[in-house]
């Protein structure tokens, strides 16, 4: 059911406000001039500021989709006005990632694709030498069509940079729908000048690879599942050059993004939607079934038929609730979790203009120097919401139960 009663307009003023009835939590909606806002990524900067990037425009896949940037200055109570950092009128620019390099330079990475064709995507970048107040020219980091990103670069103790990517592949004559996506890691030993390529075995359908060093020399990776079944996990013991095949965890996934971070105390904090296809009332054809010739159209009927060769990507599983979970054993179990935001998560359409989409999705989670946990996520594709909590707040939710 897509009909929804009129809702009050969101206050996209960036002001941080106490959450009603909660002495710990604060909330804010980031300023933005765009109709649609999606896919936030956070970064704590070297000067203590908290930065956020996301993409905005009319609708995902339309060429007016650009990258936006806002900052919460250290000690401030209001996010800065949104600044547009990309503007290619021929391509949809998506999935921005911030990376604070060891030399203090701030990198912005993002994808650039033609219309809703993710198999045409390449990866662009810009660099800032002053904590994001000014930016250098746009360059191309990866020019292999179909290369997509979502998660940040990880720096190892030996100085290697690990950039997780996923490869959006299609059969000849077919339009991209996500059935053949696989994951890989790009590794640079020369501060981003050159990159080697290392595919993850058995990763068909496992995307949005999120790499976390565990402190014992091994690496953990968590994945979104195109099949909308479970969050998947793999490990590496050789600096990311080889990986175990992704295997399902206990946590559900709805073919939507996740993000995990390792806290100062060694615990893992994961933000995700506690939802999967098994609990979904309906499905849609694809992520871009409303786009034709770079223009939004009515959503296509839900009729995703299985491919002769195997499984099909599951689109349309509700993108809610927004949940945070904790692991104290390197990602093996997640006994503590708490919902940040509740809703029906309706995402059978990407339409933000008419307020039809109600997803709570694509979280980014970061720990501040003071131990606070910052979570930014898509709110109904109309806004980016920033929530400040801490680990004790998550634990106050009690043991997990379905």
C-alpha positions as CSV (number, residue, x, y, z in Angstrom):
1,X,0.0,0.0,0.0
2,X,1.6,3.3,-1.1
3,X,-1.0,5.9,-0.1
4,X,0.0,8.0,2.9
5,X,-1.5,10.8,4.8
6,X,-0.1,14.3,4.4
7,X,3.0,14.7,6.6
8,X,4.4,17.9,8.1
9,X,7.3,19.4,6.1
10,X,10.8,18.3,7.4
11,X,12.9,21.0,9.0
12,X,16.0,20.8,6.8
13,X,17.8,23.5,8.9
14,X,20.7,21.5,10.2
15,X,19.9,22.4,13.8
16,X,20.7,19.7,16.4
17,X,17.8,19.1,18.7
18,X,17.3,16.9,21.8
19,X,15.2,13.9,21.0
20,X,11.9,14.0,22.8
21,X,12.0,12.0,26.0
22,X,15.6,10.9,25.5
23,X,18.4,12.5,27.5
24,X,21.2,11.0,25.4
25,X,20.0,11.2,21.8
26,X,20.0,14.3,19.5
27,X,18.6,14.6,15.9
28,X,19.1,16.9,13.0
29,X,18.0,17.0,9.3
30,X,20.9,18.3,7.1
31,X,20.2,21.4,4.9
32,X,19.8,20.6,1.2
33,X,18.3,22.3,-1.8
34,X,17.5,19.0,-3.5
35,X,14.2,17.2,-3.8
36,X,15.9,13.8,-3.3
37,X,18.7,13.2,-0.8
38,X,20.3,9.8,-0.4
39,X,23.4,7.7,0.5
40,X,25.2,9.7,3.2
41,X,28.7,9.0,4.3
42,X,30.3,10.6,7.4
43,X,33.9,11.4,8.3
44,X,35.5,12.8,11.4
45,X,38.1,15.3,10.2
46,X,41.5,16.1,11.6
47,X,40.3,19.4,13.1
48,X,37.5,17.7,15.0
49,X,34.7,18.7,12.5
50,X,32.2,16.1,11.4
51,X,31.7,16.0,7.6
52,X,28.9,14.4,5.6
53,X,28.5,13.8,1.9
54,X,25.5,12.5,0.0
55,X,23.9,12.7,-3.4
56,X,20.9,14.9,-4.3
57,X,18.8,16.0,-7.2
58,X,15.5,15.0,-8.7
59,X,15.7,11.2,-8.6
60,X,18.5,8.7,-8.5
61,X,19.8,8.0,-12.0
62,X,18.7,11.3,-13.4
63,X,21.6,13.5,-14.7
64,X,20.9,16.3,-12.2
65,X,22.0,14.1,-9.3
66,X,25.1,15.6,-7.8
67,X,27.3,15.3,-4.7
68,X,26.7,17.5,-1.7
69,X,28.8,18.3,1.4
70,X,27.9,19.7,4.8
71,X,30.0,20.0,8.0
72,X,29.2,20.1,11.7
73,X,32.0,22.2,13.1
74,X,33.6,21.0,16.3
75,X,31.4,22.3,19.2
76,X,28.7,23.7,16.9
77,X,25.0,22.9,17.1
78,X,24.1,23.4,13.4
79,X,25.2,21.8,10.2
80,X,26.5,24.1,7.5
81,X,24.5,24.8,4.3
82,X,24.9,22.2,1.7
83,X,27.7,22.7,-0.9
84,X,27.5,21.0,-4.3
85,X,30.8,19.3,-5.1
86,X,30.0,17.8,-8.5
87,X,28.0,18.9,-11.5
88,X,28.2,16.8,-14.6
89,X,25.0,17.5,-16.6
90,X,25.3,14.3,-18.5
91,X,25.7,11.7,-15.7
92,X,24.2,10.7,-12.4
93,X,26.8,11.2,-9.7
94,X,26.2,8.9,-6.7
95,X,27.6,7.1,-3.6
96,X,30.1,9.6,-2.3
97,X,32.8,8.5,0.2
98,X,35.1,10.6,2.2
99,X,38.7,9.4,3.1
100,X,41.1,11.2,5.4
101,X,44.5,10.2,4.2
102,X,47.5,9.8,6.6
103,X,49.0,13.0,5.2
104,X,45.9,15.0,6.3
105,X,44.4,15.5,2.8
106,X,40.7,14.8,2.5
107,X,39.6,12.7,-0.5
108,X,36.1,12.7,-2.0
109,X,35.3,9.6,-4.1
110,X,32.1,9.1,-6.0
111,X,30.5,7.2,-8.8
112,X,29.5,8.7,-12.2
113,X,27.0,6.8,-14.5
114,X,24.8,7.3,-17.5
115,X,21.1,7.3,-16.4
116,X,20.1,4.1,-14.5
117,X,22.9,2.1,-16.0
118,X,25.2,1.2,-13.2
119,X,27.3,-0.9,-15.6
120,X,28.5,2.4,-17.1
121,X,29.8,3.8,-13.8
122,X,33.3,5.0,-13.2
123,X,34.9,6.4,-10.0
124,X,35.8,10.1,-9.8
125,X,37.7,12.0,-7.1
126,X,38.6,15.4,-5.7
127,X,41.1,16.3,-3.0
128,X,41.0,19.0,-0.3
129,X,44.1,20.3,1.6
130,X,42.0,22.4,4.1
131,X,39.5,20.0,5.7
132,X,37.0,20.4,2.8
133,X,36.8,24.2,2.6
134,X,38.2,24.1,-0.9
135,X,38.7,21.3,-3.4
136,X,41.0,20.5,-6.3
137,X,39.8,19.6,-9.8
138,X,37.8,16.5,-10.6
139,X,39.9,13.5,-11.7
140,X,39.1,9.9,-12.6
141,X,40.3,7.3,-10.1
142,X,38.9,4.2,-11.8
143,X,37.9,4.2,-15.5
144,X,36.7,0.6,-15.7
145,X,33.0,0.8,-16.6
146,X,30.7,-0.8,-14.0
147,X,33.0,-0.1,-11.0
148,X,30.9,1.1,-8.0
149,X,31.8,2.1,-4.5
150,X,29.9,2.7,-1.2
151,X,32.3,2.1,1.7
152,X,35.4,4.0,2.8
153,X,39.1,3.3,2.2
154,X,40.9,1.4,4.9
155,X,44.6,2.1,5.7
156,X,46.6,-0.8,7.0
157,X,49.6,-0.6,9.3
158,X,52.0,-1.3,6.4
159,X,50.6,1.8,4.6
160,X,48.4,0.0,2.0
161,X,45.1,1.6,1.1
162,X,42.2,-0.8,0.6
163,X,39.2,0.4,-1.5
164,X,36.4,-2.1,-1.6
165,X,34.4,-2.0,-4.9
166,X,31.7,-4.0,-6.6
167,X,31.5,-4.7,-10.3
168,X,28.1,-4.1,-11.9
169,X,27.9,-6.5,-14.8
170,X,25.3,-7.2,-17.4
171,X,24.7,-9.8,-20.2
172,X,24.9,-8.5,-23.8
173,X,21.7,-6.7,-24.7
174,X,20.3,-6.6,-21.1
175,X,19.9,-3.7,-18.8
176,X,21.6,-3.7,-15.4
177,X,19.4,-5.0,-12.6
178,X,22.1,-6.3,-10.1
179,X,21.9,-10.0,-10.8
180,X,25.6,-10.4,-11.7
181,X,27.4,-8.0,-9.3
182,X,30.5,-9.2,-7.5
183,X,33.0,-7.7,-5.1
184,X,36.7,-6.9,-5.3
185,X,39.3,-4.9,-3.4
186,X,41.6,-2.3,-5.0
187,X,44.9,-2.0,-3.2
188,X,47.3,0.9,-3.5
189,X,50.8,0.9,-2.0
190,X,51.7,4.4,-3.3
191,X,49.0,6.7,-1.8
192,X,46.5,6.2,-4.5
193,X,48.6,6.6,-7.6
194,X,48.2,3.0,-8.8
195,X,45.9,0.2,-7.7
196,X,46.0,-3.6,-8.0
197,X,42.8,-5.6,-8.3
198,X,41.8,-8.5,-6.1
199,X,38.4,-10.2,-6.6
200,X,36.5,-11.8,-3.7
201,X,35.8,-15.4,-4.5
202,X,32.2,-16.6,-4.4
203,X,30.9,-13.0,-4.0
204,X,28.1,-13.1,-6.6
205,X,25.3,-10.9,-5.1
206,X,27.5,-9.8,-2.2
207,X,28.1,-6.0,-2.6
208,X,28.9,-2.9,-0.5
209,X,31.9,-4.6,1.0
210,X,32.8,-2.9,4.3
211,X,36.3,-3.7,5.5
212,X,37.3,-3.5,9.2
213,X,40.7,-4.3,10.7
214,X,40.2,-6.3,13.8
215,X,43.4,-5.4,15.5
216,X,44.9,-9.0,15.4
217,X,46.2,-8.7,11.8
218,X,43.1,-10.0,10.2
219,X,40.4,-8.1,8.3
220,X,36.6,-8.5,8.5
221,X,34.3,-7.6,5.7
222,X,30.5,-7.3,5.8
223,X,28.3,-7.3,2.7
224,X,24.9,-6.2,1.5
225,X,23.1,-9.1,-0.3
226,X,21.4,-8.6,-3.7
227,X,19.2,-11.6,-2.7
228,X,17.9,-9.7,0.3
229,X,18.5,-12.7,2.7
230,X,21.3,-12.1,5.2
231,X,24.2,-9.8,5.8
232,X,27.3,-11.7,4.6
233,X,30.8,-11.9,6.1
234,X,34.2,-12.9,4.9
235,X,37.8,-12.5,6.3
236,X,41.3,-12.0,5.1
237,X,44.6,-12.8,6.8
238,X,47.0,-11.4,4.1
239,X,46.2,-7.7,4.0
240,X,43.2,-8.0,1.8
241,X,44.8,-9.7,-1.1
242,X,42.8,-12.9,-0.7
243,X,39.4,-13.4,1.1
244,X,37.2,-16.2,2.2
245,X,34.0,-16.6,0.3
246,X,31.2,-14.5,1.8
247,X,28.9,-16.5,4.1
248,X,25.5,-15.5,5.7
249,X,25.5,-14.1,9.2
250,X,22.6,-14.2,11.7
251,X,21.5,-10.7,10.7
252,X,18.9,-10.1,7.9
253,X,19.5,-7.9,4.9
254,X,17.0,-6.3,2.5
255,X,19.3,-5.6,-0.4
256,X,20.1,-2.2,1.1
257,X,23.3,-0.7,2.4
258,X,24.9,-1.3,5.7
259,X,27.9,0.1,7.5
260,X,30.1,-1.1,10.4
261,X,32.9,0.6,12.4
262,X,35.3,-0.6,15.0
263,X,35.0,1.4,18.2
264,X,37.9,2.5,20.4
265,X,37.2,-0.4,22.8
266,X,37.4,-3.0,20.0
267,X,33.7,-3.6,19.8
268,X,31.9,-3.4,16.4
269,X,28.9,-1.2,15.8
270,X,26.8,-1.9,12.8
271,X,24.0,0.2,11.3
272,X,21.5,-1.6,9.0
273,X,17.9,-2.4,8.2
274,X,16.6,-5.4,10.3
275,X,14.6,-6.7,7.3
276,X,14.8,-9.2,4.5
277,X,12.9,-10.5,1.5
278,X,11.3,-13.3,3.5
279,X,9.3,-10.6,5.4
280,X,8.6,-8.4,2.4
281,X,5.0,-8.1,1.2
282,X,5.9,-7.3,-2.5
283,X,8.8,-6.7,-4.8
284,X,9.7,-4.4,-7.7
285,X,11.4,-5.0,-11.1
286,X,14.6,-3.1,-10.4
287,X,16.1,0.0,-8.7
288,X,15.7,2.1,-11.8
289,X,12.3,0.8,-13.1
290,X,10.9,4.4,-13.0
291,X,13.6,5.9,-15.3
292,X,13.3,6.0,-19.1
293,X,15.6,8.2,-21.2
294,X,17.0,10.0,-18.2
295,X,13.5,11.0,-17.1
296,X,11.4,9.7,-14.2
297,X,8.3,7.7,-15.1
298,X,5.6,5.7,-13.2
299,X,7.0,2.7,-11.5
300,X,6.8,-0.5,-13.5
301,X,4.7,-3.4,-12.2
302,X,6.4,-5.9,-9.9
303,X,7.2,-8.8,-12.2
304,X,10.8,-9.7,-11.6
305,X,11.1,-13.2,-13.2
306,X,14.0,-15.5,-12.3
307,X,16.8,-15.6,-14.8
308,X,17.4,-18.9,-16.5
309,X,20.9,-19.0,-15.1
310,X,20.0,-18.5,-11.4
311,X,18.8,-16.0,-8.8
312,X,17.6,-12.5,-9.4
313,X,18.3,-9.4,-7.3
314,X,15.4,-8.7,-4.9
315,X,14.2,-5.1,-5.0
316,X,11.5,-3.5,-2.9
317,X,11.9,-5.2,0.5
318,X,11.0,-2.5,3.1
319,X,13.9,-0.3,4.1
320,X,13.2,-0.1,7.8
321,X,13.6,-0.1,10.7
322,X,17.0,1.7,11.0
323,X,18.8,-0.5,13.5
324,X,22.2,-0.5,15.3
325,X,23.8,-3.6,16.6
326,X,26.9,-4.5,18.7
327,X,29.4,-7.3,18.5
328,X,32.1,-8.1,21.0
329,X,33.6,-11.1,19.2
330,X,34.8,-9.8,15.9
331,X,31.5,-10.0,14.1
332,X,30.6,-13.6,14.9
333,X,27.5,-12.7,17.0
334,X,25.4,-9.5,17.4
335,X,23.6,-10.0,20.7
336,X,22.7,-6.4,21.4
337,X,20.7,-4.2,19.0
338,X,18.3,-1.2,19.2
339,X,16.2,0.6,16.6
340,X,17.1,4.2,15.8
341,X,14.0,4.9,13.6
342,X,10.8,3.1,12.9
343,X,8.5,3.1,9.9
344,X,7.1,0.9,7.2
345,X,10.1,1.5,4.9
346,X,8.0,1.6,1.7
347,X,10.4,1.7,-1.3
348,X,8.4,0.3,-4.2
349,X,9.1,3.7,-5.7
350,X,12.0,6.2,-5.4
351,X,9.7,9.2,-5.8
352,X,10.6,11.9,-3.4
353,X,8.8,14.7,-5.2
354,X,5.4,13.4,-4.2
355,X,6.5,12.0,-0.9
356,X,5.8,8.4,-1.9
357,X,9.0,6.8,-0.7
358,X,9.3,6.2,3.0
359,X,12.6,4.3,3.4
360,X,15.0,4.7,6.3
361,X,18.2,3.5,4.6
362,X,21.9,3.7,3.7
363,X,23.4,4.4,7.1
364,X,26.8,5.7,7.8
365,X,28.2,5.3,11.4
366,X,31.3,6.9,12.9
367,X,32.7,7.2,16.5
368,X,33.8,10.7,17.6
369,X,36.8,11.4,19.8
370,X,34.5,11.8,22.7
371,X,33.0,8.3,22.3
372,X,29.8,9.6,20.7
373,X,28.3,7.5,17.9
374,X,27.1,9.5,14.9
375,X,24.7,7.9,12.4
376,X,23.5,9.5,9.2
377,X,20.9,7.9,7.0
378,X,18.3,8.5,4.3
379,X,15.0,9.7,5.6
380,X,12.2,9.0,3.0
381,X,14.7,10.0,0.2
382,X,13.8,13.5,1.2
383,X,16.5,14.3,3.7
384,X,19.6,13.1,5.4
385,X,19.0,12.6,9.1
386,X,21.9,12.8,11.7
387,X,21.5,11.0,15.0
388,X,23.9,11.2,17.9
389,X,23.9,8.4,20.4
390,X,26.5,6.3,22.3
391,X,27.2,2.6,23.0
392,X,25.4,2.7,26.3
393,X,22.3,4.0,24.5
394,X,22.4,0.9,22.2
395,X,22.9,-1.4,25.2
396,X,19.9,0.2,26.9
397,X,17.7,-1.4,24.2
398,X,18.4,-4.9,25.8
399,X,19.2,-8.2,24.2
400,X,18.1,-8.7,20.6
401,X,15.0,-10.7,19.9
402,X,12.9,-11.2,16.7
